């Protein structure tokens, strides 16, 4: 009941900010409300299926955009993916160097803190039961800073023509439900081996297959589904403040801000260089080279009318590269222990 009440309050405040003209007000309002409730009361709202809903919704919405893509478009993206690998290397080196030399952190904590993605696979690989609070604060700062920064720098489309979609036919509804079911089932299989954002990955790929097969012709994701995803995402981000006091945030917040800031600045520098070399949009490249926050990036890119497929392809490549390999190592080490 408390979780439902928190969601309703977050929705009301977020909708008010949205209507008052605050960019991505629903997302930011949900973050502020939930963070305030969590730090004041110690209660964090539960959204047990929230992350899966967010990933499937954004995955289907992204996969629908593959209708206009072909092999030539995909091959043109390969040079940018190469730049992404170099960008990740520089980001980790600079931010990690700052934490070890400038802040005096040990190498393990610094590596965990600057790892540009979810921590689950790395913690498992290092046999760490729980990250130190300062490492968690760095990742929380990364998530918040990216969310706020891109939300204000990339305003949502102010006037979008409202196109009324015809009601779903029985056949189309069954097709959509089949797509969702397959995305969840295959996503759980990927989740079992440690693949990050598994439901988004399966939803994107399966939707692209359905689109290319002509099974989803004329289907569009309803606006309410994306708004609900933004609300749940904001609540989940705000709930991460649970257990973190203001003194602790203040003590490590400055160090976290500098390290995350370095990674974001590096992303901007690489985006500017790549834009001149590849002739692409520097804003889309900057979002593509961001060190994490894939769900936030997706929601902001959708609302800003950017090239979501281009941006999310880079993030998915980053996550597969940085997480799938550690996940395989974890499985190998577990198998060796069982033997």
N, C-alpha and C positions, 0 to 999 in steps of 0.2 A: 504493500500500500504506500509506503514511504517512497519507493522508487517511482511509482506512478505519479505521485504528487510532485516529485522533483521534476519529472519529465514535463508535466503540465506547466509548472512555473517556468521552466526553461523555455518551453514553446511560446508562452505568453510574452516573456521578455524578449526573446529572439524575434518574434513576429513584430513587436513594437519597434525594435531597432531597425528591422528590415523596412517597415513602412515609413520610418523617419528618415530613410535615405542612407543609413550606415551600410557600407559595402559588406555583403555576406553577413548581415546582422543576425540571421537565424543561427549560424554556426558560432559566431563570436559571443552572442548573447547566451547560448547554451553553455559555452565554456565558462563564462564569468559567473553565471548563476550556480552552476554545479561546483566550481572551485570554491565559491563563497560558502555554500552549504557544507561542503566536505571539510574545509578548514575550521569552520565554526562549530560544527556538531560532531565531526569525526565519522559521519555516515556517508558512504559512497553508494549511489544508486546502482542497482544490479541491472545489467542488460545482457542476459545470458546468450541470446541469439543475435545481439545487435551487430557484432562485427561480421558475422556471416551475412546478415541482411545487407549491410553496407557494401560488402565486397561483391555479392551477387548482383545487386542493383546497379552499381557502377560498372561492373563487368559487362552486363547485358547492354547498358547504354553505350559503352565504348565499342563493344562488338558490332552493334548496329551500324557504326560508322565505317566498317570495312566494306560496305557495299560499293563505295567509289574507289577502292584500292585495287591495285594490280601488282604484278611482279616488278614492274619498273619502279613503282613508288616505293616498294619495300627495299629494292637494291640501292636506291638513292639514299636510304637511311643508314646504310652500313658505315660510311665514313664518319658520321656523327656518333655512332656507337663506339667507334675506335677512339674518338676524342673523349667520350665518356670514361673509358677505362683510364686514360691518362689523367683526367680530371679527378677521378676517385683516388688515384695514387697520390697526387699532390695534396688533396684535401686531408687525407689521413696523415700524411707525413707532416704537414704544417701544423695541424691541430694537435696531433700527438706530440710533436716536438715542443709546442707551447706548454702543454700540460706537464711534460717531464722536466723541461729545463726552466720554464718560466714559473710554473706553479709547484714544482717539486714533487709531482706524483710519481709513483712507481710505474714501471712500464706496463704491467698487466692492467692496472686500473685505467691508464691512459688509453691503451688499445681498446678496452671495452667501451670507454666513453666516446671515442671518436668513430667507432664502428658504425657506418652509415646505414643502419637498418635495425630490425628487431633483434633483441639480445638472446632470444631463446636458444638458438643453435650454438652460439658462442659460449654461453654459460654451461650448456650441456657438454660441449667439447672440452672446456677447461675444468669440468667437474666442480663447478661452483654452484652452491645451493642458493646463494643470494648475493646480489651485487651490493657494494657499499652504497650508502645514501648519496655520496657525492657523485658516483657514476650515474645513478638514477636521476639526479638533478640535472646533469648535463643533457641526458636524453629528453627529459621533460622540457628543458629550456630549448632544445633543438625543435621539438614538436611545436611548442608555443610560438617561438620566434618565427618559424617558417609559416605557421598558420596566420599569425597576425600580419606579417610582412606581405605575404602574397595576397591576403584578403584586402588590404588597403591599397596596394599598388596595382591590383587588377580588379577594378570595380566590375560588378555584375552588369549585364546589359540592361540599360534603363528602360528601353521600350522595345519589347519583343512582341511581334504580332502573334496573337493567340489563334492557334489553328485547332479547331475542334475535331478531334479524332472520332471517327465512327465507332460505335460500340463493337466490342470484340465478337466475332462470330464464334460459334461453338468449336469449329476446327482450329481457329487461331488460338483460342483460349487453351485448348488441349495441347497445342504445340508449345505455347509459352510455359505451361505447367511442366511439360516434359523437359523443356530446356532447363528450368529451375531445378527439377529433380535430378537430372543428370549432372548439373553443375555441383550440387551438394554432395552427391554420392562420390563422384570422382575427386572433388575437393577434399573430402574426408580421407580418401586414400592417400592423397598427396600430403595431407596434414600429418598422417601417421609416420611419414618418413622425414618430417621436418621442413617441408617446402613452405616458404613464407607466402602470405596472401593467397592461399591455395584456391579459395572460392572465386576470387577475382580472376585468377589465371584461367581456371576452367570455364568460367562464365564468358570471358572474352573469346577464348578459342572456340568454344561450342557455338556461341552466337555468330561468330564469323562464318563457321561452317553452315549454320542454318541460313544465314543471310545469302551466302553464295549459292546455296541450293534452292533459293527462292521460297523457303518455307515461312519467312517472316516479312514478306513483302507488304509494305504499308503499315507495319507495326511501329509504334513509338512509345517510349517509356513515359508514363504520365508524370506531370510535374510534381504531384504530391509524393510520389515515391522518392524522387531526388531530394525534396524538402525534408522528408522523414529521415533519409540517410544523413543529411547535414545535421539535423537535430540530434540523432543518436550519436553521431561522431563527436559533436560538441560535448555531450554529456559524458562520453567515455574519456575524452581528454581531460575535462574538469575533474573527474573522479580520481585521476592519478595523483591529485594533491593529497590524498588520504595518507596520514601518517607523517607528513612533512610539515614541520613547524616553520614559522617565519624566521626564527633565528638561524635555523639550518639552511633555509633558502638564501638568506642574506649572506651567510658565511661562504657558501660555494657558488652563489648565483653569478658573481662577477667573473669568476674563472670560467664558469659554464658559458656565459655570454660571449667572452672573448674567443673561446675555442669554436663555438658554433658560428660566431660572426666570421671567423677566418674561413670556414668551410663554405659559407654562403657567398663571401666575396670571391673566393676562388672559382665558384660556379659561375658567377657573373663575368669574371675575366675570361674564362674559357668560352662562355656563351658569346661574348663579343668577338673574340678571335674566330670562333667557328662560324659565326654569322657572316663575317666578311669572306671567309674561305669557301663556305658552302652556299652562300646566298640565301640563307634561311632567316626566319624571324628570330631576332635575339631574345625576345621575351619568352617564346616557346622553348628555345634552347636553354635559357636560364632555369625555367621550371623543370626541364628534362634532366638537368645536371644537379638539381637540388639533392642534398644528402638525406633523403628519407621523406616521410609523411605522404605516402602515396595516396591514401584516401583523401587527405586534405587537398593535395594538389589536383586530384581528379575533380572534386566538387568545385573548386575555384575555377579550374580550366573550363568545365562545363558552363558555369554561370558567366564566364567572361567571353565565351564564344571562341575559344582558342582551339588549336589542333590537338584534341585530346588523345587521339590514337598515337600520334607522333610522340607526345609527351609520356604517355603511359608505357609505350613500348620500351623506352629508355629505362623507366623505373623497374619494369618487370625484368629486363635484362640485368640491371644492377642487382636486383634481389636474387635472381637465380644464380648469378655469379658468386655473390657474397654469402649466400645461405645454403644453397643446394650442396656445395662442396663440403662445408662443415657438417651438414646433416649426414652426408655419406660417410664421413670420417667417424661420426658418432655411432652409426650403425655398425661399421666395421669393428670399432673398439668394443662395442657391446657383444658382438658375435664372438670376438676373441676371448672375452671374459667368460662367456657361457661355455666355450670349449675348454 
